[in-house]
Amino acid sequence: MRVLIVEDEPYLAEAVRDGLRLEAIAADIAGDGDTALELLSINSYDLAVLDRDIPGPSGDEVARWIVDSGSGIPILMLTAADRLDDKESGFELGADDYLTKPFEMRELVLRLRALDRRRTHVRPPVHEVAGLRLDPFRREVYRDDRYVALTRKQFAVLEVLVSAGGGVVSAEELLERAWDENADPFTNAVRITVSSLRKRLGEPWLILTVPGVGYRIDTDAADG
């Protein structure tokens, strides 16, 4: 899951981002409306956490942009305003949930996970290739009918690779889609995660390395 946090209080925004990372949720920060709109236009997010009172285009304007874009990104309004009228206007703008400050980090995480589960009424398709079965809705992976326990990051990487249908996915793209924008582009995280994922899936190796290019799923891998 990748979340955009739109919050102009740096300490709060960073605390939320760090708290989400501990829950294996990637998060980017926008301190004003212009930055939020820019990030939304170039990145793919699963959820948006919006403070209504931010510099530049307001949180309300950002919410309208999200709704008008047709992206379907669920919106959680995060604000100090606790009046029912404020909440009503937020929901009318397209907010899916509302959390007032101060709040417990655990509650935010629970609400985000609930929104993510309700994100679509249509379950994403189950992917099956070379004896591998990946169910994005249940977040389960089976290899030759054997359940494979994966970390959230391993699952995210595998989902990107499987969705490519055998095509090559670069380390840069994996870093962009399974981590967040602050990930070090020179990190070994992708290589290490792919290596551990390959071992979890077992032989015959399902993830192939394309030297100098990236990684791909071996769609012709024989059953073990």
Accessible surface in RSA format (square Angstrom, percent):
REM  Atomic radii and reference values for relative SASA: ProtOr
REM  Chains: A
REM  Algorithm: Lee & Richards
REM  Probe-radius: 1.40
REM  Slices: 20
REM RES _ NUM      All-atoms   Total-Side   Main-Chain    Non-polar    All polar
REM                ABS   REL    ABS   REL    ABS   REL    ABS   REL    ABS   REL
RES MET A   1    51.81  26.8  12.04   8.0  39.77  94.7  17.61  15.0  34.20  45.3
RES ARG A   2    16.31   6.8  16.09   8.2   0.22   0.5   8.66  11.8   7.65   4.6
RES VAL A   3     0.00   0.0   0.00   0.0   0.00   0.0   0.00   0.0   0.00   0.0
RES LEU A   4     0.00   0.0   0.00   0.0   0.00   0.0   0.00   0.0   0.00   0.0
RES ILE A   5     0.34   0.2   0.34   0.3   0.00   0.0   0.34   0.2   0.00   0.0
RES VAL A   6     0.80   0.5   0.00   0.0   0.80   1.9   0.00   0.0   0.80   2.2
RES GLU A   7     2.41   1.4   0.84   0.6   1.57   3.7   0.84   1.6   1.57   1.3
RES ASP A   8    54.08  37.9  35.42  35.3  18.66  44.1   6.14  14.4  47.94  47.8
RES GLU A   9    86.85  49.9  85.40  64.6   1.45   3.5  30.91  59.8  55.94  45.7
RES PRO A  10    85.88  62.6  79.59  72.5   6.30  22.9  85.88  70.9   0.00   0.0
RES TYR A  11   189.55  88.5 183.58 104.4   5.98  15.6 137.31 103.2  52.24  64.4
RES LEU A  12    42.13  23.5  37.07  26.5   5.06  12.7  40.79  28.6   1.34   3.6
RES ALA A  13     0.85   0.8   0.82   1.3   0.03   0.1   0.85   1.2   0.00   0.0
RES GLU A  14    75.94  43.6  75.94  57.5   0.00   0.0  11.51  22.3  64.42  52.6
RES ALA A  15    59.20  54.4  44.53  68.7  14.67  33.4  52.36  73.7   6.84  18.1
RES VAL A  16     2.77   1.8   2.63   2.4   0.13   0.3   2.63   2.3   0.13   0.4
RES ARG A  17    45.07  18.9  45.07  23.0   0.00   0.0   0.12   0.2  44.94  27.2
RES ASP A  18    67.12  47.0  64.87  64.6   2.24   5.3  27.25  64.1  39.87  39.8
RES GLY A  19    11.53  14.2   0.00   N/A  11.53  14.2   8.96  24.6   2.57   5.8
RES LEU A  20     0.00   0.0   0.00   0.0   0.00   0.0   0.00   0.0   0.00   0.0
RES ARG A  21    95.26  40.0  77.63  39.6  17.63  42.0  40.29  55.1  54.97  33.3
RES LEU A  22   159.92  89.1 126.65  90.6  33.27  83.6 129.96  91.3  29.96  80.6
RES GLU A  23    49.13  28.2  47.74  36.1   1.39   3.3   3.71   7.2  45.41  37.1
RES ALA A  24    36.17  33.3  20.32  31.4  15.84  36.0  27.49  38.7   8.67  23.0
RES ILE A  25     1.88   1.1   0.94   0.7   0.94   2.3   1.55   1.1   0.33   0.9
RES ALA A  26     7.82   7.2   3.87   6.0   3.95   9.0   6.90   9.7   0.92   2.4
RES ALA A  27     0.00   0.0   0.00   0.0   0.00   0.0   0.00   0.0   0.00   0.0
RES ASP A  28     0.00   0.0   0.00   0.0   0.00   0.0   0.00   0.0   0.00   0.0
RES ILE A  29    37.87  21.5  26.81  20.0  11.05  26.6  26.81  19.3  11.05  30.0
RES ALA A  30     0.19   0.2   0.00   0.0   0.19   0.4   0.19   0.3   0.00   0.0
RES GLY A  31    32.72  40.3   0.00   N/A  32.72  40.3  21.22  58.2  11.50  25.8
RES ASP A  32    43.75  30.6  43.75  43.5   0.00   0.0  10.14  23.9  33.61  33.5
RES GLY A  33     0.00   0.0   0.00   N/A   0.00   0.0   0.00   0.0   0.00   0.0
RES ASP A  34    90.22  63.2  84.12  83.7   6.10  14.4  30.06  70.7  60.17  60.0
RES THR A  35    46.95  33.4  45.59  46.2   1.36   3.2  26.70  35.9  20.25  30.6
RES ALA A  36     0.00   0.0   0.00   0.0   0.00   0.0   0.00   0.0   0.00   0.0
RES LEU A  37    43.93  24.5  41.92  30.0   2.01   5.1  42.21  29.6   1.72   4.6
RES GLU A  38   106.35  61.1  99.31  75.1   7.04  16.8  32.84  63.5  73.51  60.0
RES LEU A  39    15.08   8.4  15.08  10.8   0.00   0.0  15.08  10.6   0.00   0.0
RES LEU A  40    12.78   7.1   0.17   0.1  12.61  31.7   0.17   0.1  12.61  33.9
RES SER A  41    74.23  62.7  38.10  50.8  36.13  83.2  33.47  71.3  40.76  57.1
RES ILE A  42   113.09  64.4  83.40  62.1  29.69  71.6  90.72  65.3  22.38  60.7
RES ASN A  43    27.03  18.6  13.16  12.7  13.87  33.4   3.76   9.0  23.27  22.5
RES SER A  44    98.30  83.1  80.80 107.8  17.50  40.3  50.55 107.6  47.76  66.9
RES TYR A  45    11.51   5.4   0.11   0.1  11.40  29.7   0.51   0.4  11.00  13.6
RES ASP A  46    34.49  24.2  33.69  33.5   0.80   1.9   2.02   4.8  32.47  32.4
RES LEU A  47     0.37   0.2   0.37   0.3   0.00   0.0   0.37   0.3   0.00   0.0
RES ALA A  48     0.21   0.2   0.00   0.0   0.21   0.5   0.00   0.0   0.21   0.6
RES VAL A  49     0.40   0.3   0.40   0.4   0.00   0.0   0.40   0.3   0.00   0.0
RES LEU A  50     0.00   0.0   0.00   0.0   0.00   0.0   0.00   0.0   0.00   0.0
RES ASP A  51     6.40   4.5   6.30   6.3   0.10   0.2   0.00   0.0   6.40   6.4
RES ARG A  52    36.10  15.2  31.26  15.9   4.84  11.5  16.73  22.9  19.37  11.7
RES ASP A  53   117.37  82.2 109.85 109.3   7.52  17.8  34.11  80.3  83.26  83.0
RES ILE A  54    12.37   7.0   0.00   0.0  12.37  29.8   2.07   1.5  10.30  27.9
RES PRO A  55    72.52  52.9  60.29  55.0  12.23  44.4  71.90  59.4   0.62   3.8
RES GLY A  56    54.86  67.7   0.00   N/A  54.86  67.7  26.03  71.4  28.83  64.6
RES PRO A  57    30.15  22.0  26.15  23.8   4.00  14.5  29.32  24.2   0.83   5.2
RES SER A  58    32.70  27.6  32.66  43.6   0.04   0.1  26.94  57.4   5.76   8.1
RES GLY A  59     0.00   0.0   0.00   N/A   0.00   0.0   0.00   0.0   0.00   0.0
RES ASP A  60    31.18  21.8  31.18  31.0   0.00   0.0   4.06   9.5  27.13  27.1
RES GLU A  61    85.49  49.1  79.67  60.3   5.82  13.9  23.96  46.3  61.53  50.2
RES VAL A  62     0.00   0.0   0.00   0.0   0.00   0.0   0.00   0.0   0.00   0.0
RES ALA A  63     0.00   0.0   0.00   0.0   0.00   0.0   0.00   0.0   0.00   0.0
RES ARG A  64   115.16  48.4 113.57  57.9   1.59   3.8  47.68  65.2  67.48  40.9
RES TRP A  65    91.80  36.8  86.67  42.0   5.12  12.0  63.66  33.9  28.14  45.7
RES ILE A  66     2.13   1.2   1.83   1.4   0.30   0.7   1.86   1.3   0.27   0.7
RES VAL A  67    77.34  50.9  59.47  53.8  17.87  43.1  65.88  57.2  11.46  31.1
RES ASP A  68   121.05  84.8  86.07  85.7  34.98  82.7  32.75  77.1  88.30  88.1
RES SER A  69    57.47  48.6  15.44  20.6  42.03  96.8  27.89  59.4  29.59  41.4
RES GLY A  70    64.72  79.8   0.00   N/A  64.72  79.8  33.78  92.7  30.94  69.3
RES SER A  71    64.11  54.2  24.58  32.8  39.53  91.1  35.98  76.6  28.13  39.4
RES GLY A  72    55.48  68.4   0.00   N/A  55.48  68.4  42.99 118.0  12.49  28.0
RES ILE A  73    22.72  12.9  14.56  10.8   8.16  19.7  16.45  11.8   6.26  17.0
RES PRO A  74    10.25   7.5   7.74   7.1   2.51   9.1   9.89   8.2   0.36   2.3
RES ILE A  75     1.21   0.7   1.21   0.9   0.00   0.0   1.21   0.9   0.00   0.0
RES LEU A  76     0.39   0.2   0.20   0.1   0.19   0.5   0.20   0.1   0.19   0.5
RES MET A  77     0.00   0.0   0.00   0.0   0.00   0.0   0.00   0.0   0.00   0.0
RES LEU A  78     0.82   0.5   0.82   0.6   0.00   0.0   0.82   0.6   0.00   0.0
RES THR A  79     8.71   6.2   8.71   8.8   0.00   0.0   0.00   0.0   8.71  13.2
RES ALA A  80    74.55  68.5  55.71  86.0  18.83  42.8  55.96  78.8  18.59  49.2
RES ALA A  81    35.75  32.9  23.53  36.3  12.21  27.8  33.98  47.8   1.77   4.7
RES ASP A  82    95.95  67.2  77.60  77.2  18.36  43.4  25.02  58.9  70.93  70.7
RES ARG A  83   166.46  69.9 161.08  82.1   5.38  12.8  72.43  99.0  94.02  57.0
RES LEU A  84   142.26  79.2 133.69  95.6   8.57  21.5 134.91  94.7   7.35  19.8
RES ASP A  85   104.92  73.5  98.26  97.8   6.65  15.7  27.52  64.8  77.39  77.2
RES ASP A  86    26.12  18.3  25.44  25.3   0.68   1.6   1.12   2.6  25.00  24.9
RES LYS A  87    59.06  28.8  59.06  36.2   0.00   0.0  14.37  12.9  44.69  47.6
RES GLU A  88    93.84  53.9  89.31  67.6   4.53  10.8  31.16  60.3  62.68  51.2
RES SER A  89    41.06  34.7  39.30  52.4   1.76   4.1  35.65  75.9   5.41   7.6
RES GLY A  90     0.00   0.0   0.00   N/A   0.00   0.0   0.00   0.0   0.00   0.0
RES PHE A  91    95.59  47.8  81.35  50.4  14.24  37.0  81.62  49.5  13.97  40.0
RES GLU A  92   134.92  77.5  96.10  72.7  38.82  92.4  48.28  93.4  86.64  70.7
RES LEU A  93    31.35  17.5  20.56  14.7  10.79  27.1  25.22  17.7   6.12  16.5
RES GLY A  94    26.87  33.1   0.00   N/A  26.87  33.1  19.05  52.3   7.82  17.5
RES ALA A  95     9.33   8.6   0.00   0.0   9.33  21.2   0.00   0.0   9.33  24.7
RES ASP A  96    70.37  49.3  48.81  48.6  21.55  51.0   9.35  22.0  61.01  60.8
RES ASP A  97    22.68  15.9  22.26  22.2   0.42   1.0   3.29   7.7  19.40  19.3
RES TYR A  98    13.75   6.4   4.24   2.4   9.51  24.7   4.24   3.2   9.51  11.7
RES LEU A  99    10.55   5.9   9.14   6.5   1.42   3.6  10.55   7.4   0.00   0.0
RES THR A 100    31.50  22.4  28.12  28.5   3.37   8.0   2.44   3.3  29.06  43.9
RES LYS A 101    41.39  20.2  25.91  15.9  15.48  36.9  20.70  18.6  20.69  22.0
RES PRO A 102   136.09  99.2 113.57 103.5  22.52  81.9 118.87  98.1  17.22 107.0
RES PHE A 103    41.21  20.6   9.57   5.9  31.64  82.3  17.72  10.7  23.49  67.2
RES GLU A 104   128.06  73.5 126.38  95.6   1.69   4.0  44.98  87.0  83.08  67.8
RES MET A 105    55.63  28.8  50.25  33.3   5.38  12.8  45.13  38.4  10.50  13.9
RES ARG A 106   135.71  57.0 130.76  66.7   4.95  11.8  66.50  90.9  69.21  41.9
RES GLU A 107    63.74  36.6  61.54  46.6   2.20   5.2  23.81  46.1  39.93  32.6
RES LEU A 108     0.00   0.0   0.00   0.0   0.00   0.0   0.00   0.0   0.00   0.0
RES VAL A 109     1.57   1.0   1.57   1.4   0.00   0.0   1.57   1.4   0.00   0.0
RES LEU A 110    92.70  51.6  88.42  63.3   4.29  10.8  88.78  62.4   3.92  10.5
RES ARG A 111    73.80  31.0  70.94  36.2   2.86   6.8  16.00  21.9  57.80  35.0
RES LEU A 112     0.32   0.2   0.32   0.2   0.00   0.0   0.32   0.2   0.00   0.0
RES ARG A 113    50.21  21.1  48.95  25.0   1.26   3.0  30.22  41.3  19.99  12.1
RES ALA A 114    23.23  21.4  22.70  35.0   0.54   1.2  23.13  32.6   0.10   0.3
RES LEU A 115     5.33   3.0   4.54   3.2   0.79   2.0   4.54   3.2   0.79   2.1
RES ASP A 116    31.54  22.1  24.60  24.5   6.94  16.4   0.50   1.2  31.04  31.0
RES ARG A 117   163.08  68.5 143.72  73.3  19.36  46.1  73.13  99.9  89.95  54.5
RES ARG A 118   146.66  61.6 126.80  64.6  19.86  47.3  72.41  99.0  74.25  45.0
RES ARG A 119   103.94  43.6  80.45  41.0  23.48  55.9  20.36  27.8  83.58  50.7
RES THR A 120    72.12  51.3  55.37  56.1  16.75  39.9  45.53  61.2  26.59  40.2
RES HIS A 121   189.25 103.4 153.53 106.7  35.71  91.4 107.49 110.8  81.76  95.1
RES VAL A 122   115.36  75.9 109.20  98.9   6.15  14.8 112.33  97.6   3.02   8.2
RES ARG A 123   138.34  58.1 123.61  63.0  14.73  35.1  46.40  63.4  91.94  55.7
RES PRO A 124    47.52  34.6  37.66  34.3   9.86  35.8  43.74  36.1   3.78  23.5
RES PRO A 125    94.62  69.0  84.55  77.1  10.07  36.6  94.62  78.1   0.00   0.0
RES VAL A 126    57.51  37.8  32.75  29.6  24.77  59.7  32.75  28.5  24.77  67.2
RES HIS A 127    47.56  26.0  44.45  30.9   3.10   7.9  23.89  24.6  23.66  27.5
RES GLU A 128   126.85  72.8  94.28  71.3  32.57  77.6  27.28  52.8  99.57  81.3
RES VAL A 129    32.79  21.6  24.40  22.1   8.38  20.2  31.86  27.7   0.93   2.5
RES ALA A 130    20.78  19.1   0.00   0.0  20.78  47.3  10.86  15.3   9.92  26.3
RES GLY A 131    34.56  42.6   0.00   N/A  34.56  42.6  20.14  55.3  14.42  32.3
RES LEU A 132     2.26   1.3   0.43   0.3   1.83   4.6   0.76   0.5   1.51   4.1
RES ARG A 133    94.36  39.6  94.09  48.0   0.26   0.6  31.23  42.7  63.13  38.3
RES LEU A 134     0.05   0.0   0.05   0.0   0.00   0.0   0.05   0.0   0.00   0.0
RES ASP A 135     9.77   6.8   9.76   9.7   0.01   0.0   0.41   1.0   9.36   9.3
RES PRO A 136    13.73  10.0   6.40   5.8   7.33  26.6   6.40   5.3   7.33  45.5
RES PHE A 137    87.17  43.6  64.99  40.3  22.19  57.7  68.88  41.8  18.29  52.4
RES ARG A 138   140.84  59.1 116.26  59.3  24.57  58.5  23.03  31.5 117.80  71.4
RES ARG A 139   114.04  47.9  97.21  49.6  16.83  40.1  55.33  75.6  58.72  35.6
RES GLU A 140    53.97  31.0  52.77  39.9   1.20   2.9   6.92  13.4  47.05  38.4
RES VAL A 141     1.06   0.7   0.16   0.1   0.90   2.2   0.16   0.1   0.90   2.5
RES TYR A 142    66.68  31.1  66.61  37.9   0.08   0.2  35.24  26.5  31.44  38.8
RES ARG A 143     4.51   1.9   4.12   2.1   0.39   0.9   4.07   5.6   0.44   0.3
RES ASP A 144    58.47  41.0  33.26  33.1  25.21  59.6  33.75  79.4  24.73  24.7
RES ASP A 145   140.61  98.5 112.20 111.7  28.42  67.2  31.67  74.5 108.94 108.6
RES ARG A 146   114.83  48.2 108.96  55.5   5.87  14.0  71.84  98.2  42.98  26.1
RES TYR A 147   117.48  54.8  99.55  56.6  17.92  46.6  66.95  50.3  50.52  62.3
RES VAL A 148     5.33   3.5   1.96   1.8   3.36   8.1   3.30   2.9   2.03   5.5
RES ALA A 149    60.24  55.4  54.34  83.9   5.90  13.4  54.76  77.1   5.48  14.5
RES LEU A 150    36.28  20.2   2.94   2.1  33.34  83.8   4.78   3.4  31.50  84.8
RES THR A 151    66.54  47.3  58.09  58.9   8.44  20.1  63.33  85.1   3.21   4.8
RES ARG A 152   117.85  49.5 109.60  55.9   8.25  19.6  31.45  43.0  86.40  52.4
RES LYS A 153    50.80  24.8  48.70  29.9   2.10   5.0  37.50  33.8  13.30  14.2
RES GLN A 154    11.85   6.6  11.85   8.7   0.00   0.0   2.27   4.8   9.58   7.3
RES PHE A 155     8.01   4.0   8.01   5.0   0.00   0.0   8.01   4.9   0.00   0.0
RES ALA A 156    20.11  18.5  17.60  27.2   2.51   5.7  19.44  27.4   0.67   1.8
RES VAL A 157     0.00   0.0   0.00   0.0   0.00   0.0   0.00   0.0   0.00   0.0
RES LEU A 158     0.00   0.0   0.00   0.0   0.00   0.0   0.00   0.0   0.00   0.0
RES GLU A 159    49.20  28.2  49.20  37.2   0.00   0.0  11.46  22.2  37.74  30.8
RES VAL A 160    11.17   7.4  10.19   9.2   0.98   2.4  10.90   9.5   0.28   0.8
RES LEU A 161     0.12   0.1   0.08   0.1   0.04   0.1   0.08   0.1   0.04   0.1
RES VAL A 162    11.66   7.7   3.47   3.1   8.19  19.7   4.27   3.7   7.39  20.0
RES SER A 163    61.44  51.9  29.93  39.9  31.52  72.6  21.98  46.8  39.47  55.3
RES ALA A 164    41.08  37.8  11.48  17.7  29.60  67.3  23.84  33.6  17.24  45.7
RES GLY A 165    62.06  76.5   0.00   N/A  62.06  76.5  33.83  92.8  28.23  63.2
RES GLY A 166    16.25  20.0   0.00   N/A  16.25  20.0   6.03  16.5  10.22  22.9
RES GLY A 167    33.96  41.9   0.00   N/A  33.96  41.9  32.05  87.9   1.91   4.3
RES VAL A 168    65.18  42.9  34.98  31.7  30.19  72.8  34.98  30.4  30.19  81.9
RES VAL A 169     4.00   2.6   4.00   3.6   0.00   0.0   4.00   3.5   0.00   0.0
RES SER A 170    34.12  28.8  31.62  42.2   2.49   5.7  22.37  47.6  11.75  16.5
RES ALA A 171    36.58  33.6  35.29  54.5   1.29   2.9  35.63  50.2   0.95   2.5
RES GLU A 172   124.05  71.2 117.32  88.8   6.72  16.0  64.82 125.4  59.23  48.4
RES GLU A 173    65.85  37.8  63.04  47.7   2.81   6.7  20.51  39.7  45.34  37.0
RES LEU A 174     0.00   0.0   0.00   0.0   0.00   0.0   0.00   0.0   0.00   0.0
RES LEU A 175    18.31  10.2  18.13  13.0   0.18   0.5  18.13  12.7   0.18   0.5
RES GLU A 176    91.01  52.3  83.21  63.0   7.80  18.6  28.22  54.6  62.79  51.3
RES ARG A 177   122.46  51.4  97.71  49.8  24.75  58.9  30.36  41.5  92.10  55.8
RES ALA A 178     7.23   6.6   0.00   0.0   7.23  16.5   2.98   4.2   4.25  11.3
RES TRP A 179    33.62  13.5  32.89  15.9   0.73   1.7  21.96  11.7  11.66  18.9
RES ASP A 180    12.40   8.7   8.67   8.6   3.73   8.8   0.59   1.4  11.81  11.8
RES GLU A 181    84.07  48.3  48.51  36.7  35.56  84.7  28.18  54.5  55.89  45.6
RES ASN A 182    78.80  54.3  48.99  47.3  29.80  71.8  19.93  48.0  58.87  56.9
RES ALA A 183    24.76  22.8   6.03   9.3  18.73  42.6  16.24  22.9   8.52  22.6
RES ASP A 184    77.62  54.4  68.91  68.6   8.72  20.6  31.55  74.3  46.07  45.9
RES PRO A 185    97.21  70.8  73.90  67.4  23.31  84.7  74.06  61.1  23.15 143.9
RES PHE A 186   181.68  90.9 154.70  95.8  26.98  70.2 160.71  97.4  20.97  60.0
RES THR A 187    51.04  36.3  28.49  28.9  22.55  53.7  15.60  21.0  35.44  53.6
RES ASN A 188    82.49  56.9  78.15  75.5   4.34  10.4   6.03  14.5  76.46  73.9
RES ALA A 189    28.30  26.0  20.81  32.1   7.48  17.0  27.16  38.2   1.14   3.0
RES VAL A 190     7.10   4.7   7.10   6.4   0.00   0.0   7.10   6.2   0.00   0.0
RES ARG A 191   134.46  56.5 131.74  67.2   2.72   6.5  61.49  84.0  72.96  44.2
RES ILE A 192   100.42  57.1  98.24  73.2   2.19   5.3  99.76  71.8   0.66   1.8
RES THR A 193    14.34  10.2  13.31  13.5   1.03   2.4   1.95   2.6  12.39  18.7
RES VAL A 194     1.22   0.8   1.22   1.1   0.00   0.0   1.22   1.1   0.00   0.0
RES SER A 195    37.45  31.6  36.45  48.6   1.00   2.3  16.42  35.0  21.03  29.5
RES SER A 196    39.06  33.0  34.60  46.2   4.46  10.3  34.48  73.4   4.57   6.4
RES LEU A 197     0.00   0.0   0.00   0.0   0.00   0.0   0.00   0.0   0.00   0.0
RES ARG A 198    47.57  20.0  46.56  23.7   1.01   2.4  14.59  19.9  32.98  20.0
RES LYS A 199   146.45  71.4 128.30  78.7  18.15  43.2  76.38  68.8  70.06  74.6
RES ARG A 200   102.57  43.1  91.40  46.6  11.18  26.6  31.70  43.3  70.87  43.0
RES LEU A 201     1.15   0.6   0.55   0.4   0.60   1.5   0.55   0.4   0.60   1.6
RES GLY A 202    19.21  23.7   0.00   N/A  19.21  23.7  19.19  52.6   0.03   0.1
RES GLU A 203   126.85  72.8 102.59  77.6  24.26  57.8  31.34  60.6  95.51  78.0
RES PRO A 204    47.21  34.4  41.96  38.3   5.25  19.1  47.14  38.9   0.08   0.5
RES TRP A 205   109.39  43.9 101.58  49.2   7.81  18.3  75.95  40.5  33.44  54.2
RES LEU A 206     0.70   0.4   0.01   0.0   0.69   1.7   0.01   0.0   0.69   1.9
RES ILE A 207     1.62   0.9   0.00   0.0   1.62   3.9   0.00   0.0   1.62   4.4
RES LEU A 208    56.55  31.5  55.12  39.4   1.44   3.6  56.55  39.7   0.00   0.0
RES THR A 209    75.90  54.0  53.97  54.7  21.92  52.2  45.95  61.7  29.95  45.3
RES VAL A 210    39.53  26.0  37.61  34.0   1.92   4.6  38.58  33.5   0.96   2.6
RES PRO A 211   114.36  83.3  94.58  86.2  19.78  71.9 100.67  83.1  13.69  85.1
RES GLY A 212    93.51 115.3   0.00   N/A  93.51 115.3  45.89 125.9  47.63 106.7
RES VAL A 213    84.80  55.8  69.57  63.0  15.23  36.7  74.85  65.0   9.95  27.0
RES GLY A 214     8.39  10.3   0.00   N/A   8.39  10.3   6.30  17.3   2.08   4.7
RES TYR A 215    23.75  11.1  23.75  13.5   0.00   0.0   7.24   5.4  16.52  20.4
RES ARG A 216    71.82  30.2  71.82  36.6   0.00   0.0   7.93  10.8  63.88  38.7
RES ILE A 217     1.33   0.8   1.33   1.0   0.00   0.0   1.33   1.0   0.00   0.0
RES ASP A 218    29.43  20.6  29.43  29.3   0.00   0.0   0.13   0.3  29.30  29.2
RES THR A 219    61.16  43.5  44.48  45.1  16.68  39.8  23.92  32.1  37.24  56.3
RES ASP A 220   129.18  90.5 101.19 100.7  27.99  66.2  35.03  82.5  94.15  93.9
RES ALA A 221    13.05  12.0   0.76   1.2  12.29  28.0   5.73   8.1   7.32  19.4
RES ALA A 222    71.38  65.6  59.41  91.7  11.97  27.2  67.47  95.0   3.91  10.4
RES ASP A 223   101.28  70.9  76.92  76.6  24.35  57.6  23.41  55.1  77.87  77.7
RES GLY A 224    79.50  98.0   0.00   N/A  79.50  98.0  47.36 130.0  32.14  72.0
END  Absolute sums over single chains surface
CHAIN  1 A    11659.4       9225.9       2433.5       6124.8       5534.6
END  Absolute sums over all chains
TOTAL         11659.4       9225.9       2433.5       6124.8       5534.6
